[in-house]
Amino acid sequence: MIVRRFLLWARNAPAGHRAEATGALARAYLYSDLAPEDRAEAETALTAMLDDPSALVRRAMAESLAPAEDAPRHVVVALASDQDDVAEIVLARSPLLADADLVDCAALGSARIQRAIASRRAVSPGVAAALAEIGRAEAILVLVRNPGAAIGHSALARIVERHGGHALVREALLARPDLPLDIAQSVAVALAASLESFVTRCGWLSPERSSRAAREARERTTVALATGGEADDIARLVSHLRRSGQLTPGLILRALLSGQSRFAAEAFSDLTDVPAPRALGILQDGRGHAFRALYDKAGMPGGLRPVFEAAALSLRDGPAQPRAGRLSRGLVVRALNACSSLPAEEAGRLAALLRRFEVEAARDEARDLADELADGAALAIVMKHAPEMLDEPVEAAALAA
């Protein structure tokens, strides 16, 4: 009887009063001990209120029903297809919406609707994949920042492909603790491309020089990402590099000259189908028929083989390992010396590349040394004044703090 009176009253009541009463009715349906007949009538009334012309009424109903597992599902689904300020409430919170419902709403909805779906406490891989494929940049940003979003590998790759030029999306991707190495490398590629385009547009460098700088920065980042990675992650990264045309002799040589023999071994393994442990053993040996056979089977340029042999032999001699995948200056110098045995026409471009490597390694060493010298100077100043500081009286307030 109460529900029937509500329906009669709602015909002429102001919108604000209808909204308040409808919210109360929804809460009564969820939490009150209603008789079966009253409960059925309350559900009918809530269904009827879906046709209320005021969004205030439907929004009040959405706010009451959104978190409930025992809300009438057909009412929640209807609210999910309502106007944005109503739909976003249930889309962000309702546990009753299936993946198919969410995907359908994401496909037809605005950026605001997509953001609501992306912000759910748990986003399934299927919904994440749909958003990765069709989502606008602002929704993708919410999705990537959501720790409850289960974003699969292919979805991450699609996000980088579609929105890799968006700085905030790149930043959010790199902040995810579960980001695979190959996806992180793709983000680095997108960043390098963005910087290259910016530098070229500003006229700071010629297109040729900016392209080379971007490529070398990309390769340096790639080797650094592989540092400390698990074998499976490095293998997946190498496979990605080969598929995308980035697995070049220059990159493999950079890895060797950075002390990253595991990356180089995975690269040779991917190119030759020789098991990675076997390839690593051959590289660590550094010379002989096995090395030459592996090198030739990988399709590497014959003119570079002496340099690769020199780098591999230097690794066997146990040089100091550079930090974070940086080039080892000692390894680069040995590779440069190996160029002296090559004909002048073959050694020219290779020597130029190795000299750029030497400059890069020298600058890295200088930065580290400069930091150490500055830290030493700071420590000396502190130690010089330490006796005076120890003799100074301490205020009582400071002791109490």
C-alpha positions in Angstrom: 0.0 0.0 0.0 2.9 2.4 0.8 4.5 1.8 -2.5 1.2 2.5 -4.3 0.8 5.7 -2.5 4.3 6.7 -3.4 3.5 6.1 -7.1 0.4 8.3 -6.8 2.3 11.0 -4.9 5.1 11.0 -7.4 2.8 12.0 -10.3 2.7 15.6 -9.1 5.6 16.0 -6.6 8.5 18.4 -7.3 11.6 16.8 -8.9 13.7 17.3 -5.8 11.2 15.7 -3.6 10.8 12.8 -6.0 14.5 12.3 -6.1 14.8 12.2 -2.3 11.8 9.8 -2.0 13.1 7.5 -4.8 16.5 7.2 -3.1 14.7 6.3 0.1 12.6 3.7 -1.7 15.7 2.2 -3.2 17.4 1.9 0.2 14.3 0.4 1.7 14.3 -2.2 -1.1 17.9 -3.1 -0.3 18.1 -2.9 3.5 14.5 -3.2 4.9 12.8 -6.4 5.8 9.9 -6.1 3.3 7.3 -8.6 2.8 7.5 -10.4 -0.6 4.5 -8.5 -2.0 5.9 -5.2 -0.8 9.3 -6.0 -2.2 7.8 -6.9 -5.6 5.9 -3.6 -5.7 9.0 -1.7 -4.7 10.9 -3.2 -7.6 8.0 -2.3 -9.9 8.1 1.3 -8.6 11.9 1.6 -9.1 11.5 0.2 -12.6 8.8 2.7 -13.3 10.9 5.6 -12.0 13.4 4.9 -14.8 11.0 6.9 -17.0 11.0 9.9 -14.7 11.8 13.0 -16.8 14.2 14.4 -14.1 17.8 13.2 -14.1 17.8 14.1 -10.4 15.5 11.1 -9.7 17.4 8.6 -11.7 20.7 9.8 -10.2 19.4 9.4 -6.7 18.3 5.9 -7.6 21.8 5.2 -9.1 23.6 6.4 -6.0 21.5 4.1 -3.8 21.7 1.0 -6.0 25.2 1.3 -7.4 27.2 -0.6 -4.7 24.5 -3.2 -3.9 24.9 -6.8 -5.1 21.1 -7.5 -4.6 19.8 -4.5 -6.5 17.4 -5.3 -9.4 19.9 -6.0 -12.2 17.6 -4.8 -15.0 17.3 -1.4 -13.2 21.1 -1.1 -12.9 21.6 -2.0 -16.6 19.1 0.6 -17.6 20.8 3.2 -15.4 24.1 2.3 -17.1 22.7 3.4 -20.4 21.3 6.7 -19.0 22.8 10.1 -19.5 26.4 10.5 -18.4 26.0 12.0 -14.9 23.6 9.0 -14.1 25.4 6.2 -15.9 28.9 7.0 -14.6 27.7 6.2 -11.0 26.7 2.6 -11.7 29.4 2.0 -14.3 32.1 2.9 -11.8 30.7 0.9 -8.8 28.1 -1.7 -9.6 29.1 -5.3 -9.1 26.1 -6.5 -11.2 27.4 -5.3 -14.5 29.0 -8.0 -16.6 32.0 -7.5 -18.9 29.7 -7.5 -21.9 27.7 -4.6 -20.4 30.8 -2.6 -19.6 32.3 -3.2 -23.1 29.1 -2.2 -24.8 28.8 1.0 -22.7 32.5 1.8 -23.4 32.0 1.4 -27.1 29.0 3.7 -27.2 29.9 6.1 -24.4 31.7 9.4 -24.1 35.1 9.9 -22.5 33.4 10.5 -19.2 31.7 7.1 -19.4 35.0 5.4 -20.4 36.7 7.0 -17.5 34.1 5.7 -15.1 34.6 2.2 -16.4 38.4 2.5 -16.2 38.2 3.6 -12.6 36.3 0.5 -11.3 38.0 -1.2 -8.4 38.6 -4.2 -10.5 38.9 -4.1 -14.3 39.0 -7.4 -16.0 41.5 -8.2 -18.8 38.7 -8.2 -21.4 37.3 -4.8 -20.4 40.9 -3.4 -20.3 41.5 -4.8 -23.8 38.4 -3.1 -25.1 39.3 0.2 -23.5 42.8 -0.1 -24.9 41.3 -0.6 -28.4 38.7 2.2 -28.3 39.3 4.3 -25.2 40.1 8.0 -25.4 43.4 9.2 -24.0 41.9 10.5 -20.7 40.2 7.2 -20.1 43.4 5.3 -20.9 45.2 7.4 -18.4 42.7 6.5 -15.7 43.0 2.8 -16.7 46.8 2.7 -16.6 46.8 4.5 -13.2 44.3 2.0 -11.7 46.1 -0.6 -9.7 43.1 -2.8 -9.9 43.1 -3.0 -13.7 44.4 -6.3 -15.1 45.9 -5.0 -18.4 47.2 -7.8 -20.5 50.3 -7.7 -22.6 48.6 -7.2 -25.9 46.4 -4.4 -24.4 49.5 -2.6 -23.1 51.1 -2.9 -26.5 47.9 -1.4 -28.1 47.9 1.4 -25.6 51.5 2.3 -26.5 50.6 2.1 -30.2 47.5 4.4 -29.9 48.6 6.8 -27.2 52.4 6.5 -27.0 52.6 10.2 -28.0 50.7 11.3 -24.8 53.2 12.2 -22.2 51.0 11.5 -19.2 50.1 8.1 -20.5 53.8 7.3 -21.0 54.5 8.4 -17.5 51.7 6.3 -16.0 52.8 3.2 -18.0 56.3 3.5 -16.7 55.0 3.8 -13.1 53.2 0.4 -13.3 55.3 -2.2 -11.4 54.1 -5.0 -13.7 55.2 -3.4 -16.9 57.0 -5.9 -19.2 60.4 -5.0 -20.5 59.3 -5.0 -24.2 56.4 -2.6 -23.4 58.8 -0.3 -21.4 61.0 -0.3 -24.4 58.1 0.6 -26.7 57.3 3.5 -24.4 61.0 4.6 -24.7 60.7 4.4 -28.5 57.5 6.6 -28.4 59.3 9.1 -26.1 62.3 9.2 -28.4 60.1 9.8 -31.5 58.3 12.6 -29.7 61.5 14.3 -28.7 62.9 13.9 -32.2 59.9 15.5 -33.7 60.0 18.4 -31.2 63.7 19.0 -31.7 63.4 18.9 -35.5 60.4 21.3 -35.5 62.2 23.8 -33.3 65.2 23.7 -35.7 67.7 22.9 -32.9 69.2 20.0 -34.9 69.0 18.8 -38.5 66.6 15.9 -39.2 69.6 13.6 -39.7 71.4 14.6 -36.5 68.2 14.5 -34.4 67.4 11.0 -35.9 70.8 9.7 -34.9 70.5 11.2 -31.4 67.1 9.7 -30.9 68.3 6.3 -32.1 71.3 6.2 -29.8 69.2 7.3 -26.9 66.7 4.6 -27.7 69.4 2.0 -27.9 71.0 3.1 -24.6 67.6 2.9 -22.9 67.0 -0.6 -24.3 70.3 -1.9 -23.0 69.7 -0.3 -19.6 66.2 -1.8 -19.4 67.7 -5.3 -19.9 70.1 -4.8 -17.0 69.1 -7.1 -14.2 66.1 -8.5 -16.1 65.1 -12.1 -15.9 66.1 -14.4 -18.8 62.5 -14.8 -20.0 62.0 -11.0 -19.9 65.2 -10.4 -21.9 64.2 -13.1 -24.4 60.8 -11.4 -24.9 62.4 -8.0 -25.2 64.8 -9.3 -27.9 62.0 -11.0 -29.8 60.0 -7.7 -29.7 63.1 -5.8 -31.0 63.5 -8.2 -33.9 59.9 -8.1 -34.9 60.0 -4.3 -34.8 63.2 -4.0 -36.8 65.2 -2.6 -33.9 67.6 -5.6 -33.4 70.6 -4.2 -35.3 74.3 -5.0 -35.2 74.9 -1.7 -33.6 72.5 -2.4 -30.7 74.0 -5.9 -30.1 77.5 -4.3 -30.2 76.4 -1.7 -27.7 75.1 -4.4 -25.4 78.4 -6.2 -25.5 80.4 -3.0 -24.9 78.1 -2.3 -21.9 78.9 -5.7 -20.4 75.5 -7.1 -21.1 76.5 -10.5 -22.4 73.1 -12.0 -21.6 71.3 -9.6 -23.8 73.8 -10.3 -26.6 73.4 -14.0 -26.1 69.6 -13.8 -26.3 70.0 -11.7 -29.5 72.3 -14.3 -31.2 69.9 -17.1 -29.9 66.9 -15.4 -31.5 68.8 -14.9 -34.8 70.2 -18.4 -35.0 67.9 -20.7 -32.9 70.9 -21.7 -30.9 69.9 -22.1 -27.2 70.7 -19.0 -25.2 73.0 -20.8 -22.7 75.0 -22.2 -25.6 75.2 -18.8 -27.3 76.4 -17.3 -24.1 79.1 -19.8 -23.7 80.3 -19.2 -27.3 80.4 -15.4 -26.7 82.3 -15.8 -23.5 84.9 -17.9 -25.3 85.2 -15.1 -27.8 87.1 -16.7 -30.6 87.5 -19.9 -32.7 85.3 -21.7 -35.1 82.2 -21.8 -32.9 82.2 -18.0 -32.5 82.6 -17.5 -36.2 79.9 -20.0 -37.0 77.5 -18.4 -34.6 78.3 -14.9 -35.9 77.9 -15.9 -39.6 74.6 -17.9 -38.9 73.2 -14.7 -37.3 73.7 -12.9 -40.6 75.9 -10.3 -39.0 78.2 -8.1 -41.2 81.5 -9.8 -41.9 83.4 -6.6 -41.5 82.3 -6.2 -37.9 83.4 -9.6 -36.7 86.9 -8.5 -35.4 85.2 -5.8 -33.3 82.7 -8.3 -31.9 85.5 -10.7 -31.2 87.5 -8.0 -29.3 84.4 -7.1 -27.3 83.7 -10.7 -26.4 87.3 -11.3 -25.4 87.3 -8.3 -23.3 84.3 -9.6 -21.5 86.1 -12.8 -20.8 88.9 -10.9 -19.3 86.5 -9.7 -16.6 86.4 -5.9 -17.0 84.6 -3.7 -14.4 80.9 -3.8 -15.1 79.4 -0.4 -15.9 76.3 0.8 -14.1 72.8 0.5 -15.4 73.8 -0.8 -18.8 76.3 2.1 -19.5 79.1 1.6 -22.0 82.4 0.5 -20.6 85.1 2.8 -21.7 87.7 0.1 -21.5 85.7 -2.2 -23.7 85.2 0.5 -26.2 88.9 1.3 -26.4 89.7 -2.4 -27.0 87.1 -2.5 -29.8 88.7 0.7 -31.3 92.1 -1.0 -31.3 90.5 -4.0 -33.1 89.5 -1.6 -35.9 93.2 -1.0 -36.8 93.3 -4.4 -38.4 90.4 -3.6 -40.8 90.8 -2.0 -44.2 90.3 1.7 -44.2 87.1 1.7 -46.1 85.5 -0.8 -43.6 86.9 0.8 -40.5 85.8 4.4 -41.2 82.2 4.4 -40.2 82.7 1.8 -37.5 85.5 3.8 -35.9 83.2 6.9 -35.9 80.5 5.0 -34.1 83.0 3.6 -31.6 84.4 7.1 -31.0 80.9 8.3 -30.2 80.6 5.4 -27.8 83.9 6.4 -26.2 82.7 10.0 -25.7 79.5 8.7 -24.2 81.4 6.4 -21.8 83.8 9.2 -20.9 81.0 11.6 -20.1 79.3 9.0 -17.9 82.5 8.4 -16.0 83.1 12.1 -15.6 79.6 12.6 -14.2 80.1 9.8 -11.6 83.5 11.2 -10.7 82.2 14.8 -10.4 79.5 13.6 -8.1 82.0 11.7 -5.9 84.3 14.8 -5.8 81.4 17.1 -4.8 80.3 14.6 -2.2 83.8 14.4 -0.8 84.1 18.2 -0.6 80.8 18.4 1.2 81.9 15.7 3.7 85.2 17.6 4.3 83.3 20.8 5.1 81.0 18.9 7.5 83.9 17.2 9.2 85.8 20.5 9.5 83.0 22.1 11.4 81.9 18.9 13.3 83.8 19.8 16.5 82.2 23.2 16.7 78.8 21.8 16.1 79.3 19.2 18.9 80.3 21.9 21.3 77.3 24.2 20.7 74.6 24.1 23.4 71.3 22.6 22.5 68.1 24.4 23.4 65.7 22.6 25.8 62.9 22.9 23.3 65.0 21.1 20.7 65.8 18.3 23.1 62.1 18.0 23.9 61.2 17.8 20.2 
